[in-house]
C-alpha cells in the first residue's frame, strides 16, 4: 500500500459513519464510492459496516419471542424480591 492510498483510506475511514448515515454531499459520496472501486479493503469495510447497521436496525423492530420476555420478567421479579430481602 502506497502512502497516498493509505491517506485515501484514512480519509474514507474518517467519513464512513457520515457516509453510511447519508449525511455527506454527493461529491463526498462519489469520492468514497470511487475509492472503494479501487480499494478492496475499504470496499469490504463499507459493505460489512452497511450490513451490520442494517442488521442492527432490523433487530430493533423485531419483537422478542414470548419465552425470552417471560424469562426477563422472571429475572426482574427475582432481583426485586432479593432487593426487598436485603433492603
KAFENRA-V576928 format. One line per field, one symbol per residue. ss: DSSP state (H for helix, E for strand, - for the rest). psi: psi as a letter, one per 30 degrees, with the letter a starting at -180 (. if undefined). Layout:
BEGIN
ss: ???
psi: ???
END
This chain:
BEGIN
ss: --HHHHHHHHHHHHHHHHHH-----HHHHHHHHHHHHH-HHHHHHHHHHHHHHHHHHHH------HHHHHHHHHHHHHHHHHHHHH-
psi: kleeeeeeeeeeefgeeeeffgflleeeeeeeeeefffjeeeeeeeeeeeeeeeeeeeeffkkkkeeeeeeeeeeeeeeeeeeeef.
END
